[in-house]
């Protein structure tokens, strides 16, 4: 079975995608699958490299990208050699005679429903969430509205449009200070990997954080910070029948789990399983499946939570429809600890993609 591993992308998470793709290709069962690498460059061009990426450490790829941007090194050492063949995306996918596409893309133009829509148009089975769930999973503002409709516990928040911020910044700052208080987290609505996020502890830093987040998206989410916060994560797998993994906990090396703490620093810790009592563990798993259903998820997702360690209040933070897939990423590690090894996890995701595609083919597309 020919598996098109789609990686790279136009977003700021390009290097993280390379590392995830290297791990996916390395763990595919070659007795059943033939990996076919497809690279989306930072310029948006699709190509078929001679072989897939080989570097599985995101920190190494990020460092090379930074050195390259600074002019210190000439080549981006991502393990992708040769001169790629450039082609029109849908034609390339069809010409390669693929059985399933495995998108290993993070952030906009890959995790947000755009690639999923293209694959739907050419009737190609693919791993993971569909167009709607992918788009909602990327847009934190819409996601929060669906969480509210499903009575999921959330922190208090406000959605600020870029145009409103530009026209009335003082009024918005006053509103945030009076209605949410401090500290708050300010983040772009449509980005991942903590890009563009700031923790604001006083009014004097709010304008800079809002302006920074507004550089990345036309909507900004401002969230009330959780006191004594612990970051809990849970993996979900399935199509009709859903399973939740044991929860894990992230102990960041910095004040919060920002981009540097996730991919560059080596001090962040993953506790698997998370040290939670049975009641809290069950609640995390139940809420993870409920949040997954709320956005109409399918295939896979990592659901993130914030836990007030003093009051034990649990808040749903967000659903990530294409979580990191490196060997040290939380999603595969949670399933490994739950009894599903990386190789078997890939097998199940591919089978779920085929199952979802077959079910959709049974639907009527015409009316006599």
N, C-alpha and C positions, 0 to 999 in steps of 0.2 A: 504494500500500500504506500503510495507516494504522498508524503506529508510536506506541504509547503510551509516552512518556518519563516514567518514574516516578521522582520525586526528592523530596528533603527528608528526612523521617523523624524518628523520635523520639529518635535517638541524639545524642551530643555532636558528631557529625560532620555535622550538618544543613547548616551553611554550606558545607562542602566539597562536599557533594552538589549544592547550588545551582550552584556554579561548574562542576562537572563536567557537569551537565545543560545549562547554557548553552552549553558547548563542543560537546556532542553535537548539540544542535538546530541550532546554527550550521553544523555540517559535514555534516548529512544532505543527500543529493542530492535536492533538491526536485523534480527531474524524475521521480523514482521513488517518493519517500516524502512522506507528509504527517505531520509531527510533531503529536502530540496530547499536550499537557502534562497531567500528573496530579501534584498536589502532596499529600504527606503532611505535615501540620503537626507541630510539636513536641508538640502535644497528641494526636497519633495520628489526627486526623480527615483523611479523604480529600476532596479537592475538585478541581474543574477550573477553573483560573485562565483569564483571558481570553487570556493569552499566557505563554510560558515565561520563565524568568529570563534576564536579559541580561548580568549582571555575571559575567565569567569569572575575575576575580582573587579567589581564596579569602581572601587577606589583607584585602581591602577589605570583604568580607562579614563576616568575623570581627570586624573593628574596629567596624563598625556594630552588630553584635550586642552587643558589649561596652558600647558607648556607650548602647545602648537599655536594657541591664540596669542600667546606672548611672543611668538617667533623664536622660541628657544630650540624647538625641534621641528623638523621639516615634515615628518610623516606621523600620522595618527596610528600608533601601533595597536590596532584592534584585531590583528590576526586575519584580515580579509585581503588576500593578495590578488594580483592580476587586474586586468582591465575588464570591467563588467560590461555585459550586454545590456544596452538601454532599450526599453520597449514601453509601449502603452500598457498601463497596469492591467486592465481587464483582459486584453489580448495575451499578455504574458502568462497570466494565471491559467487561461484556457489552453494555450499552446503547451504548457508544461505537463498537461494531462494529470493534474493532481487529483487525489481522492478526497483530501481534507486539507484545509488551511489552518495552521496554528498561529494566530496573531500573538506575538510576544512584544507588543507595543505599549508604551506607557505615556499617558498624557494626551494632549490634543492631537488631532489628525491620526488617530490610531485606536485610542481607548474610548473615544467619545461617540462612536456610532458611525463615523464617516467611512472607515474601512469596512465595517460590518454591512453598511448599506451597499457598497460596491459588490461585496461577496453575495449578498442577497440578489442583486440584479443579475448576476451571471449564474445563479443557482448553484453555488458552491458551498458544500458543508464546511463549517468552521467551528473551532473550539471557542467556548465562552458565551457571554451574554449577547443578546440580539441588539438591534438598532436602538430600541427604546431604552432598555436597561443600561446600555452603554452610555447613551447620552445623559440619562438621569444620573448615573453613577459619576459622571464627570462634573455635572452642574450641581454644586453643593446647595445652591439656593432652591432649586426645584426638588432635590432630594429631601431637604428638610421639610418641605411642604407635604410630600408624600409620607414621610415619617409621622408628621402631625396628624394626617388623615387616618393613620393606622394606630394612633395613640401610643406611639413609641416615646419613651422618655428622652428628652433632649435638654441641653442647656438653653438658657434664654439667648436670643440672637436677633440681629437686625440685618436686612439686606439693603445695601446702598448702591444705587445705580451711579455709574461714572458721571453721567450728565448732571445728576442732582448734586454730586459732590463738587463738581466744577463750578456750579452756579451758587451753591449755598454751603460752603465748607464750615463756616462758623456755626451756623444753625445745626448742622449735622453733628459736629463735635459736641455741642451743648446737649443735644438729644442723647447721644451715646453716654456722656458723663452722667446725666441725670437718670436715665432709664436702665442702663447696664452697670454703670460704675466701673471701677478698675480693680484688678487687672482684666484686660480683654485680649483676645487674639483677633488679629485682622488678617484676612486672607483673600486672595482672588477666588472667585466662585468656580472657575474652570481651570484648575491646575492640580498636579499631584506632586508627590515627593517633597512636600512642604516648601515648594518654591514660592517666593513672594510673601511668606508668612512672617508676621512680627508679633511679639508679645509686648503689649503696651501697659505700663504700670501707672502712668499718670497722664493728665491732660496735655502736658507740654510735649509729649512724644506722639500724640495721636495723629496730628496732621501729617507728619512725615510718614507714618505707617500707612495711612490711608492713601496718600499720594503714591507710595511705593507699590501697594497692592493694585491700584488703579492702572499702573503701567502694564499690567499683565492681562487684565480682563475688564469688560465693561460693567461687571457686577462685583461688588465687594461684600464679603460676609464678615460681620463682627460678632464674635461669640463671647459670652461671659466665661471667664476662667473658672475651673472647678478647684476648690480648695483641697489641699492634700491629695492632689490628683495622682492616680496610677493609670498607666496606659495598658489596656487589655485588648487582645485581638483573638478572633475566632475565625476559622476557615469553614466555608460551606461548599459542598459538592453535590451535584445532582441536577436532574431535569424535572421529572415529576415527583420522584421520591428524593427528598433532601436529607443530607446528613451534615451534622456539625461536628467539627473536631473538638478535642480538648482545648481549652483556652490557653493562651500564652500571655506573657507580660513583657513589655519593653521597658528597660531601665536605661534612659538616654544618658549619654556622656555629657550632655549640655543641659541648659535650663529646661529646654523642651526638645522633642524629637524632630529637629530641623534637618535640612538637606545634608549638612556636614556630619551631624550625628548619625544619620542613616547610612551614608556611603563613604565618608572620608575618615572620620575618627575611628579608632579601634577600641574605644572605651565603652561603647554602648553594649548592654547585655540583654540577651533573650532568655527569659525564664520559662521553660517548658517542662511540665505544666506550670501554669501560673499558680502561686500559692493562694488558693481560694478555698473556702469551705464548700461542701457539697451543694448547699442551697444556692450560693452565688454562681457556682459552675453551671448548674442547671439553668439558672436565669440567663446567663450569658449565651448559652447554646440556644435557648428558646428565642431570645431576642434577635440573635444572629439570623436564624431561619426566618423570623417574621420580617426583619429588615430586608432580607434577600427577596422575599416574596413581594414586599411593598414596592420595590422598583421593577418587578417582573423579571428577576434574574434567572439565569440558567447556566449550567455548566459549572462555574466556579466564581468565588468571590472571597475576599477577606473583609470581615466586618470589624471595625475599630470602635472601642468603647473608652470612656473615661469613668473612673471609679473614685469617688470621694472616700479615701481610706478611713476617715473618722466616722462618717455617718453611714457608710456602705451604700450610698446612693449610686446607681449605675445609669450612665447616659450613653445613648447611641451616638457615635460621632459621624461615621460615614461608611459607605460600602465601596470597596475597590474591586472593580470587575476584572481587571487584569493585574493581579498583585505581582510583586517581584518573584522571579522564578530561579534565582541563583541558588546554589546548594546551601547558602547560609540565610536565605530569605525565610521569613516567617511562615508563609503559606505552605511550602513543601515540608518544612520542619514540623509544623503542627500536624500534618497528616502522617508523617513518619512516626511521630510520637503516638499517634492514634492507631497505628498498625497498618498504614498504607505507605509502602516504600515509594520513592521517587519514580522508579520505572513503572510500577503499577498505577501510580497516580496519572502518569501520562497516558497509559493504556485506557484508563477509565474516562479521561477527558475526551480522547479521540472517539471512543464508543458513544459517549453522550452526544458528541457533535453529529455523529451518523444517526443516532436515534432521533434527535430533534429535527434533523433535515428530513428523515423519512416520515415523521409525523406531519410535518408541514406539507409534504407532497400529497398527503391524503385529503387535504382541504380542497374544496371546490374553488376554482378560479373563473368559472363562467356560469351564467344563468340562462338557460334556454328560453 
